[in-house]
Amino acid sequence: MSKPKDQVEQEKRMALSFRIPAFNIEGKDK
């Protein structure tokens, strides 16, 4: 609750891109 919603979403995106870059590629493919 202390963090703004934008920052939380940004961190989630970064975490996803760092943890599973393959998932990003697959998502674009399909």
Buried (B, 14 or more C-beta within 10 A) or exposed (E): EEEEEEEEEEEEEEEEEEEEEEEEEEEEEE
